[in-house]
Amino acid sequence: MPFGPVGVGKTHVAQALGHLTVRQGAHVRFAKTSRILADGRADRSWDERIRELVRPVVLILDDFAMRRLGAAQADDLYELASEPQGLSLIITSNRAPRDWSPLFPNPVVAESLLDRLINTSHQVIMKGPSYRPEKRPKNSTAKPDKPRVL
């Protein structure tokens, strides 16, 4: 479970672990947590989606705890984390696990879910500056060239 500030490479590390798992012959799924928790109850697709989500050996939930969850989202996340299928989760987050609880509307669901996630995980604290400025185009103060018409 890598967590730390923006741009330190949490997603990169999670994807590398997923890639290693795939190279060993197992199935991996990567998704932004917000996409996983998009309202699947309204169109009754959640049951089908959860079956798909627990099918792989590893599920990578990127950008966990970015914003406050609704009651249905928290319940869905609890259901997903409680699946007895032997699913391994890799979770990336900009927030430390101690800061997750207030994002859940129901403290009982939060405590139960976070107990499962935090106490059965290896936590990787990533610190440092964002690597993204290194990817910024050089000479960013120069005016862009005029667009060419083809």
FIDOBA-825818 format. One record per atom (N, C-alpha, C): residue number from 1; residue in one letter; atom name; x, y, z. Coordinates in nm, 2 decimals. Atoms other than C-alpha are relative to their C-alpha. Example, Ala and Ser with C-alpha at 12.3 -4.5 7.8 and 13.67 -1.06 7.14 Angstrom:
! FIDOBA-825818
   n res atom      X      Y      Z
   1   A    N   0.09  -0.12   0.00
   1   A   CA   1.23  -0.45   0.78
   1   A    C   0.09   0.12   0.00
   2   S    N  -0.09  -0.11   0.00
   2   S   CA   1.37  -0.11   0.71
   2   S    C  -0.08   0.11   0.08
! end
This chain:
! FIDOBA-825818
   n res atom      X      Y      Z
   1   M    N   0.08  -0.12   0.00
   1   M   CA   0.00   0.00   0.00
   1   M    C   0.09   0.12   0.00
   2   P    N  -0.08  -0.13   0.00
   2   P   CA   0.21   0.30  -0.12
   2   P    C  -0.09   0.12   0.02
   3   F    N   0.06  -0.12  -0.02
   3   F   CA   0.11   0.63   0.01
   3   F    C   0.10   0.11   0.03
   4   G    N  -0.09  -0.12  -0.01
   4   G   CA   0.27   0.98   0.01
   4   G    C  -0.05   0.11  -0.08
   5   P    N   0.05  -0.12   0.08
   5   P   CA   0.25   1.32  -0.16
   5   P    C  -0.01  -0.03  -0.15
   6   V    N   0.02   0.01   0.15
   6   V   CA   0.16   1.38  -0.52
   6   V    C   0.13   0.00  -0.07
   7   G    N  -0.11   0.00   0.09
   7   G   CA   0.41   1.29  -0.78
   7   G    C   0.12  -0.08   0.04
   8   V    N  -0.12   0.07  -0.04
   8   V   CA   0.65   1.06  -0.59
   8   V    C   0.01  -0.14  -0.06
   9   G    N  -0.01   0.13   0.08
   9   G   CA   0.57   0.75  -0.80
   9   G    C  -0.08  -0.11   0.06
  10   K    N   0.09   0.11  -0.06
  10   K   CA   0.30   0.56  -0.60
  10   K    C  -0.06  -0.08  -0.11
  11   T    N   0.07   0.07   0.11
  11   T   CA   0.11   0.47  -0.92
  11   T    C   0.10  -0.08  -0.08
  12   H    N  -0.10   0.07   0.07
  12   H   CA   0.43   0.37  -1.09
  12   H    C   0.04  -0.12   0.07
  13   V    N  -0.04   0.11  -0.08
  13   V   CA   0.53   0.14  -0.81
  13   V    C  -0.11  -0.11   0.00
  14   A    N   0.11   0.10   0.00
  14   A   CA   0.18  -0.02  -0.80
  14   A    C  -0.01  -0.07  -0.14
  15   Q    N   0.00   0.06   0.14
  15   Q   CA   0.18  -0.07  -1.18
  15   Q    C   0.12  -0.09  -0.02
  16   A    N  -0.12   0.09   0.01
  16   A   CA   0.53  -0.22  -1.16
  16   A    C  -0.03  -0.14   0.07
  17   L    N   0.04   0.12  -0.07
  17   L   CA   0.40  -0.47  -0.90
  17   L    C  -0.10  -0.08  -0.08
  18   G    N   0.10   0.07   0.08
  18   G   CA   0.10  -0.55  -1.12
  18   G    C   0.07  -0.06  -0.12
  19   H    N  -0.07   0.05   0.12
  19   H   CA   0.33  -0.59  -1.42
  19   H    C   0.08  -0.13   0.04
  20   L    N  -0.07   0.12  -0.05
  20   L   CA   0.55  -0.84  -1.22
  20   L    C  -0.10  -0.12   0.02
  21   T    N   0.10   0.10  -0.02
  21   T   CA   0.24  -1.03  -1.13
  21   T    C  -0.05  -0.06  -0.13
  22   V    N   0.04   0.05   0.13
  22   V   CA   0.12  -1.05  -1.49
  22   V    C   0.11  -0.09  -0.06
  23   R    N  -0.11   0.07   0.05
  23   R   CA   0.47  -1.17  -1.59
  23   R    C   0.01  -0.14   0.06
  24   Q    N   0.01   0.13  -0.07
  24   Q   CA   0.42  -1.46  -1.34
  24   Q    C  -0.12  -0.08  -0.04
  25   G    N   0.12   0.08   0.05
  25   G   CA   0.10  -1.56  -1.52
  25   G    C  -0.13   0.03   0.07
  26   A    N   0.12  -0.02  -0.07
  26   A   CA  -0.16  -1.41  -1.29
  26   A    C  -0.07   0.12  -0.07
  27   H    N   0.08  -0.11   0.06
  27   H   CA  -0.44  -1.17  -1.39
  27   H    C  -0.01   0.12   0.10
  28   V    N   0.00  -0.12  -0.08
  28   V   CA  -0.43  -0.81  -1.26
  28   V    C  -0.10   0.10  -0.06
  29   R    N   0.08  -0.11   0.05
  29   R   CA  -0.67  -0.52  -1.29
  29   R    C   0.04   0.13   0.07
  30   F    N  -0.04  -0.14  -0.05
  30   F   CA  -0.58  -0.15  -1.24
  30   F    C  -0.12   0.09  -0.03
  31   A    N   0.11  -0.10   0.02
  31   A   CA  -0.84   0.12  -1.19
  31   A    C   0.01   0.11   0.10
  32   K    N   0.02  -0.11  -0.09
  32   K   CA  -0.89   0.46  -1.03
  32   K    C  -0.11  -0.04   0.10
  33   T    N   0.11   0.03  -0.10
  33   T   CA  -1.09   0.41  -0.71
  33   T    C  -0.13   0.06  -0.03
  34   S    N   0.13  -0.07   0.03
  34   S   CA  -1.34   0.67  -0.81
  34   S    C  -0.08  -0.07  -0.12
  35   R    N   0.06   0.07   0.11
  35   R   CA  -1.41   0.47  -1.13
  35   R    C  -0.07  -0.13   0.05
  36   I    N   0.05   0.13  -0.05
  36   I   CA  -1.46   0.15  -0.94
  36   I    C  -0.13   0.03   0.08
  37   L    N   0.12  -0.03  -0.08
  37   L   CA  -1.71   0.32  -0.71
  37   L    C  -0.10   0.09  -0.06
  38   A    N   0.10  -0.08   0.07
  38   A   CA  -1.90   0.51  -0.98
  38   A    C  -0.13  -0.07   0.02
  39   D    N   0.13   0.05  -0.04
  39   D   CA  -2.27   0.46  -0.92
  39   D    C  -0.04  -0.12  -0.09
  40   G    N   0.05   0.12   0.06
  40   G   CA  -2.34   0.10  -1.02
  40   G    C  -0.13  -0.05   0.05
  41   R    N   0.12   0.04  -0.06
  41   R   CA  -2.64   0.07  -0.80
  41   R    C  -0.12   0.05  -0.09
  42   A    N   0.11  -0.05   0.08
  42   A   CA  -2.86   0.29  -1.02
  42   A    C  -0.04  -0.08  -0.12
  43   D    N   0.03   0.08   0.11
  43   D   CA  -2.83   0.07  -1.32
  43   D    C   0.01  -0.15   0.03
  44   R    N   0.00   0.14  -0.05
  44   R   CA  -2.81  -0.25  -1.11
  44   R    C   0.12  -0.08  -0.06
  45   S    N  -0.12   0.07   0.05
  45   S   CA  -2.46  -0.33  -1.25
  45   S    C   0.10  -0.04   0.10
  46   W    N  -0.10   0.02  -0.10
  46   W   CA  -2.28  -0.35  -0.92
  46   W    C   0.04  -0.15   0.02
  47   D    N  -0.03   0.15  -0.02
  47   D   CA  -2.32  -0.73  -0.87
  47   D    C   0.09  -0.05  -0.11
  48   E    N  -0.08   0.05   0.11
  48   E   CA  -2.18  -0.79  -1.21
  48   E    C   0.14   0.06   0.01
  49   R    N  -0.13  -0.06  -0.01
  49   R   CA  -1.90  -0.54  -1.16
  49   R    C   0.09  -0.06   0.11
  50   I    N  -0.08   0.05  -0.10
  50   I   CA  -1.79  -0.68  -0.83
  50   I    C   0.05  -0.14  -0.03
  51   R    N  -0.05   0.13   0.04
  51   R   CA  -1.77  -1.03  -0.98
  51   R    C   0.12   0.02  -0.09
  52   E    N  -0.12  -0.03   0.08
  52   E   CA  -1.53  -0.88  -1.24
  52   E    C   0.12   0.05   0.07
  53   L    N  -0.11  -0.06  -0.08
  53   L   CA  -1.33  -0.69  -0.98
  53   L    C   0.07  -0.11   0.08
  54   V    N  -0.07   0.10  -0.08
  54   V   CA  -1.26  -1.00  -0.77
  54   V    C   0.06  -0.12  -0.08
  55   R    N  -0.05   0.10   0.08
  55   R   CA  -1.17  -1.22  -1.06
  55   R    C   0.15  -0.01  -0.01
  56   P    N  -0.14   0.01   0.01
  56   P   CA  -0.81  -1.12  -1.09
  56   P    C   0.07  -0.04   0.14
  57   V    N  -0.08   0.03  -0.12
  57   V   CA  -0.54  -1.22  -0.84
  57   V    C   0.03   0.13   0.08
  58   V    N  -0.03  -0.12  -0.06
  58   V   CA  -0.45  -0.86  -0.78
  58   V    C  -0.09   0.11  -0.06
  59   L    N   0.08  -0.12   0.04
  59   L   CA  -0.67  -0.55  -0.79
  59   L    C   0.08   0.12   0.05
  60   I    N  -0.07  -0.13  -0.04
  60   I   CA  -0.49  -0.21  -0.79
  60   I    C  -0.10   0.11   0.00
  61   L    N   0.09  -0.11  -0.01
  61   L   CA  -0.70   0.07  -0.66
  61   L    C   0.09   0.13   0.02
  62   D    N  -0.09  -0.12   0.00
  62   D   CA  -0.52   0.40  -0.75
  62   D    C  -0.08   0.12   0.05
  63   D    N   0.06  -0.12  -0.05
  63   D   CA  -0.59   0.73  -0.58
  63   D    C  -0.11  -0.02   0.10
  64   F    N   0.09   0.04  -0.11
  64   F   CA  -0.77   0.58  -0.28
  64   F    C  -0.01   0.12   0.09
  65   A    N   0.03  -0.10  -0.10
  65   A   CA  -0.93   0.83  -0.04
  65   A    C   0.03   0.14  -0.05
  66   M    N  -0.02  -0.13   0.06
  66   M   CA  -0.91   1.13  -0.27
  66   M    C  -0.11   0.10   0.05
  67   R    N   0.11  -0.08  -0.05
  67   R   CA  -1.25   1.26  -0.15
  67   R    C  -0.09  -0.08   0.09
  68   R    N   0.10   0.06  -0.09
  68   R   CA  -1.53   1.19   0.09
  68   R    C  -0.09  -0.10  -0.08
  69   L    N   0.08   0.10   0.07
  69   L   CA  -1.73   0.88   0.00
  69   L    C  -0.15   0.02   0.04
  70   G    N   0.14   0.01  -0.03
  70   G   CA  -2.11   0.85  -0.02
  70   G    C  -0.03  -0.13   0.07
  71   A    N   0.03   0.12  -0.08
  71   A   CA  -2.28   0.59   0.19
  71   A    C   0.00  -0.13  -0.09
  72   A    N  -0.01   0.11   0.09
  72   A   CA  -2.33   0.36  -0.11
  72   A    C   0.14  -0.04  -0.05
  73   Q    N  -0.14   0.02   0.04
  73   Q   CA  -1.97   0.40  -0.22
  73   Q    C   0.08  -0.07   0.11
  74   A    N  -0.07   0.06  -0.11
  74   A   CA  -1.84   0.32   0.13
  74   A    C  -0.05  -0.15   0.02
  75   D    N   0.05   0.13  -0.01
  75   D   CA  -2.07   0.01   0.14
  75   D    C   0.06  -0.09  -0.11
  76   D    N  -0.06   0.07   0.11
  76   D   CA  -1.95  -0.10  -0.20
  76   D    C   0.15  -0.04   0.02
  77   L    N  -0.14   0.02  -0.03
  77   L   CA  -1.59  -0.06  -0.10
  77   L    C   0.02  -0.11   0.11
  78   Y    N   0.00   0.10  -0.11
  78   Y   CA  -1.65  -0.26   0.22
  78   Y    C  -0.03  -0.14  -0.06
  79   E    N   0.03   0.13   0.06
  79   E   CA  -1.81  -0.54   0.02
  79   E    C   0.11  -0.05  -0.09
  80   L    N  -0.11   0.04   0.09
  80   L   CA  -1.52  -0.54  -0.23
  80   L    C   0.12  -0.05   0.09
  81   A    N  -0.11   0.04  -0.09
  81   A   CA  -1.26  -0.56   0.05
  81   A    C  -0.03  -0.12   0.09
  82   S    N   0.03   0.12  -0.09
  82   S   CA  -1.45  -0.83   0.24
  82   S    C  -0.02  -0.12  -0.08
  83   E    N   0.02   0.12   0.09
  83   E   CA  -1.47  -1.07  -0.06
  83   E    C   0.10  -0.11   0.05
  84   P    N  -0.08   0.11  -0.05
  84   P   CA  -1.34  -1.41   0.06
  84   P    C   0.08  -0.07  -0.11
  85   Q    N  -0.06   0.07   0.11
  85   Q   CA  -1.19  -1.49  -0.28
  85   Q    C   0.15  -0.01   0.00
  86   G    N  -0.14   0.00   0.00
  86   G   CA  -0.83  -1.44  -0.18
  86   G    C   0.06   0.11  -0.09
  87   L    N  -0.04  -0.11   0.08
  87   L   CA  -0.81  -1.12  -0.38
  87   L    C   0.11   0.09   0.08
  88   S    N  -0.10  -0.09  -0.06
  88   S   CA  -0.49  -0.91  -0.31
  88   S    C  -0.03   0.14  -0.05
  89   L    N   0.02  -0.14   0.04
  89   L   CA  -0.54  -0.53  -0.31
  89   L    C   0.14   0.07   0.01
  90   I    N  -0.11  -0.10  -0.01
  90   I   CA  -0.27  -0.27  -0.39
  90   I    C  -0.07   0.13  -0.01
  91   I    N   0.07  -0.13  -0.01
  91   I   CA  -0.39   0.07  -0.28
  91   I    C   0.10   0.11   0.00
  92   T    N  -0.09  -0.12  -0.01
  92   T   CA  -0.22   0.40  -0.36
  92   T    C  -0.09   0.12   0.05
  93   S    N   0.08  -0.11  -0.06
  93   S   CA  -0.32   0.71  -0.17
  93   S    C   0.09   0.12   0.02
  94   N    N  -0.07  -0.12  -0.03
  94   N   CA  -0.21   1.07  -0.13
  94   N    C  -0.01   0.03   0.15
  95   R    N   0.02  -0.02  -0.14
  95   R   CA  -0.33   1.05   0.23
  95   R    C   0.05  -0.12   0.08
  96   A    N  -0.04   0.11  -0.09
  96   A   CA  -0.19   0.85   0.52
  96   A    C  -0.12  -0.08   0.05
  97   P    N   0.11   0.07  -0.05
  97   P   CA  -0.42   0.57   0.64
  97   P    C  -0.07   0.06   0.12
  98   R    N   0.06  -0.06  -0.12
  98   R   CA  -0.48   0.76   0.97
  98   R    C  -0.10   0.11  -0.04
  99   D    N   0.08  -0.11   0.05
  99   D   CA  -0.65   1.03   0.76
  99   D    C  -0.13  -0.05  -0.08
 100   W    N   0.11   0.05   0.08
 100   W   CA  -0.90   0.80   0.59
 100   W    C  -0.14   0.00   0.07
 101   S    N   0.12   0.02  -0.08
 101   S   CA  -1.16   0.75   0.86
 101   S    C  -0.11   0.11  -0.02
 102   P    N   0.10  -0.11   0.01
 102   P   CA  -1.33   1.10   0.83
 102   P    C  -0.06   0.00  -0.14
 103   L    N   0.05   0.00   0.13
 103   L   CA  -1.39   1.03   0.46
 103   L    C  -0.12  -0.09  -0.02
 104   F    N   0.11   0.10   0.00
 104   F   CA  -1.65   0.76   0.54
 104   F    C  -0.12   0.06   0.08
 105   P    N   0.12  -0.05  -0.06
 105   P   CA  -2.01   0.86   0.63
 105   P    C  -0.04  -0.08   0.13
 106   N    N   0.04   0.08  -0.11
 106   N   CA  -2.06   0.57   0.87
 106   N    C   0.12  -0.05   0.07
 107   P    N  -0.12   0.03  -0.08
 107   P   CA  -1.80   0.53   1.14
 107   P    C   0.02  -0.15   0.02
 108   V    N  -0.01   0.14  -0.02
 108   V   CA  -1.88   0.16   1.19
 108   V    C   0.05  -0.07  -0.13
 109   V    N  -0.06   0.05   0.12
 109   V   CA  -1.82   0.08   0.82
 109   V    C   0.14   0.04  -0.02
 110   A    N  -0.14  -0.05   0.01
 110   A   CA  -1.51   0.29   0.82
 110   A    C   0.09  -0.08   0.09
 111   E    N  -0.08   0.08  -0.09
 111   E   CA  -1.37   0.11   1.12
 111   E    C   0.03  -0.14  -0.04
 112   S    N  -0.01   0.13   0.04
 112   S   CA  -1.44  -0.23   0.99
 112   S    C   0.08  -0.02  -0.13
 113   L    N  -0.07   0.00   0.13
 113   L   CA  -1.31  -0.16   0.64
 113   L    C   0.15   0.03   0.02
 114   L    N  -0.14  -0.04  -0.02
 114   L   CA  -1.00   0.02   0.75
 114   L    C   0.08  -0.10   0.09
 115   D    N  -0.07   0.11  -0.08
 115   D   CA  -0.92  -0.25   1.01
 115   D    C   0.05  -0.11  -0.10
 116   R    N  -0.04   0.10   0.10
 116   R   CA  -0.92  -0.50   0.72
 116   R    C   0.11   0.05  -0.09
 117   L    N  -0.10  -0.05   0.09
 117   L   CA  -0.72  -0.28   0.49
 117   L    C   0.14   0.03   0.07
 118   I    N  -0.12  -0.04  -0.06
 118   I   CA  -0.46  -0.14   0.73
 118   I    C   0.07  -0.11   0.07
 119   N    N  -0.06   0.10  -0.08
 119   N   CA  -0.40  -0.43   0.96
 119   N    C   0.05  -0.13  -0.07
 120   T    N  -0.04   0.11   0.08
 120   T   CA  -0.35  -0.68   0.68
 120   T    C   0.09   0.04  -0.12
 121   S    N  -0.08  -0.05   0.12
 121   S   CA  -0.12  -0.47   0.46
 121   S    C   0.14   0.03   0.04
 122   H    N  -0.13  -0.06  -0.01
 122   H   CA   0.23  -0.37   0.40
 122   H    C  -0.01   0.14  -0.05
 123   Q    N   0.01  -0.14   0.03
 123   Q   CA   0.25   0.00   0.40
 123   Q    C   0.14   0.06  -0.05
 124   V    N  -0.12  -0.06   0.05
 124   V   CA   0.51   0.18   0.19
 124   V    C  -0.02   0.15   0.00
 125   I    N   0.01  -0.14  -0.01
 125   I   CA   0.56   0.54   0.28
 125   I    C   0.10   0.06  -0.10
 126   M    N  -0.08  -0.06   0.10
 126   M   CA   0.69   0.74  -0.01
 126   M    C   0.01   0.15   0.02
 127   K    N  -0.02  -0.14  -0.02
 127   K   CA   0.85   1.08   0.04
 127   K    C   0.09   0.05  -0.11
 128   G    N  -0.09  -0.07   0.10
 128   G   CA   1.02   1.33  -0.18
 128   G    C  -0.07   0.09  -0.08
 129   P    N   0.06  -0.10   0.09
 129   P   CA   0.96   1.59  -0.44
 129   P    C  -0.07  -0.07  -0.12
 130   S    N   0.07   0.06   0.12
 130   S   CA   0.73   1.53  -0.74
 130   S    C   0.10  -0.02  -0.11
 131   Y    N  -0.09   0.02   0.11
 131   Y   CA   0.91   1.38  -1.03
 131   Y    C  -0.05   0.07  -0.13
 132   R    N   0.07  -0.06   0.11
 132   R   CA   0.67   1.56  -1.27
 132   R    C   0.07   0.12  -0.06
 133   P    N  -0.07  -0.11   0.06
 133   P   CA   0.87   1.88  -1.30
 133   P    C   0.12  -0.04  -0.09
 134   E    N  -0.11   0.05   0.08
 134   E   CA   1.15   1.67  -1.45
 134   E    C  -0.06  -0.04  -0.14
 135   K    N   0.06   0.04   0.13
 135   K   CA   0.91   1.57  -1.73
 135   K    C  -0.05   0.13  -0.08
 136   R    N   0.04  -0.13   0.06
 136   R   CA   0.82   1.94  -1.80
 136   R    C   0.09   0.03  -0.12
 137   P    N  -0.09  -0.04   0.12
 137   P   CA   0.94   2.05  -2.15
 137   P    C   0.10   0.10   0.04
 138   K    N  -0.11  -0.09  -0.03
 138   K   CA   1.27   2.23  -2.13
 138   K    C  -0.04   0.14  -0.06
 139   N    N   0.02  -0.14   0.05
 139   N   CA   1.26   2.61  -2.18
 139   N    C  -0.15   0.03  -0.01
 140   S    N   0.15  -0.02   0.00
 140   S   CA   0.90   2.64  -2.07
 140   S    C  -0.04   0.14   0.00
 141   T    N   0.03  -0.15   0.00
 141   T   CA   0.93   3.02  -2.06
 141   T    C  -0.01   0.05  -0.14
 142   A    N   0.00  -0.05   0.14
 142   A   CA   0.97   3.04  -2.44
 142   A    C  -0.14  -0.01  -0.05
 143   K    N   0.13  -0.01   0.06
 143   K   CA   0.67   3.13  -2.64
 143   K    C  -0.01  -0.12  -0.10
 144   P    N   0.01   0.12   0.10
 144   P   CA   0.53   2.83  -2.84
 144   P    C   0.00   0.05  -0.14
 145   D    N   0.00  -0.03   0.14
 145   D   CA   0.58   2.82  -3.21
 145   D    C  -0.14   0.03  -0.05
 146   K    N   0.13  -0.02   0.06
 146   K   CA   0.30   2.94  -3.43
 146   K    C  -0.04  -0.13  -0.06
 147   P    N   0.05   0.12   0.06
 147   P   CA   0.08   2.66  -3.53
 147   P    C   0.01   0.00  -0.15
 148   R    N  -0.01   0.01   0.15
 148   R   CA   0.14   2.53  -3.88
 148   R    C  -0.13  -0.04  -0.06
 149   V    N   0.12   0.04   0.07
 149   V   CA  -0.14   2.50  -4.12
 149   V    C   0.04  -0.10  -0.11
 150   L    N  -0.04   0.10   0.10
 150   L   CA  -0.12   2.18  -4.32
 150   L    C  -0.10   0.00  -0.12
! end
